[in-house]
Amino acid sequence: MTTEKPRLIPNGTCWCGCRREVGLGKFFAQGHDKIAEAAYMAVHHEASVARLLADTGFAPGDKETIRDAALDRGGWEECPLGCGYAGAPASIANHVKKPHKERT
């Protein structure tokens, strides 16, 4: 059963906490999404992606990898050319334009 989350609505103030005014329809001032992400990581996961993965059950040896979860339910796709690359559809589109080898 999927639970719908409420729609997020920008309120004219940057969500990173800097209190700057932002344009219509924006959540963050330019680049401030990364500031908010870094602050969240510092508060909840010792500023470490490895700690984040361990804290959320995606460390090596856990039941599922974060890559598998992204492919299963995060909207990610694998490269159609068989090289093993995975990413968001826009990332895949850019990737297939570049020369690369098939996975052996």
N, C-alpha and C positions, 0 to 999 in steps of 0.2 A: 504494500500500500504506500503510495507516494503522498507526502504531505506538501501542499503548496505553501510556499513562503510568501509573505506579504511583499508587494511591489515596493521597491525602494524609490523614493522621490527626492531629488536634489532640492535643497532648501536655500540656495544662494550663498552658502558658507562652505568653505573647504572642509572636507571630512577628516583631514589629517590632524586637525586640532589647532592649526595656526590662526584660525579665525578670519582668514582673508575672504573677501567677497569673490565669488566665481561667477562665470557666465551662465546664462540660462541653460538648463539641462545638464550642467556639469556637477560632478561630485567633488572634484579636486582641482586646485590650481595646477598648472603644468608641472609634472614631475612629482607632485605631492602624493600620488598614489603609492609611489615607491617609499616615500618617507613614512607613510602610515603603515605600509607593509613591514618595514624595518622596525618600527616602534612596536608593532604587534609581536613580531618575532622576539624582540628583546624582552618584552613583558612575559610572554607565554612559553618560549622555547629556548631561552639562553642565547638568543640571536644566532641560532644554529639550525640549518635545514636538516642536518642529521638528527638533532634532538626532536625537531618537529615530526619527522618520519617515525622515529622510535615512539614518541608520545602518542601518535595516532595509529599505530599498528601496521606501519608500512616499512619497517626495517628489514634488512636481509634476514631470512629465516622465518619471517612472519607468514601468515596464511596467504597474503596477497601483496604484490608490489604496487607502488604508486602508479607505475606505468600501466600495469594491467587494469587498475581501477579507472585510470583516465581513458583507456581504450574501451572498457566495458560500459562505463556510465558517465564519462566526462566529456564526451563529444570528440575525442581524439580518433584518429585513423592511422593505419599503417601505410607506408609508401606502397603504391600499387606496382612498383617495379621490383619489389622483393628484396630491397636492401636491408630491411629491418628498422629503418627510421620510422618514428611515430611522432605525431604532433597534431595540433589543431588543423582543421581543413585549410586555412589560409597558409599555414606553415608548410603543409604538405604540397600545396600548389606551388609555392616558391621552391621547395626542395626538388620536385621532379624536373624543374627547368635546369638544374645543375647536373653536370656529369657525375655519375656515381656507379659503383660496382654492385652487382647483385650479391646477395648473401649466399655463401657456399655452405 
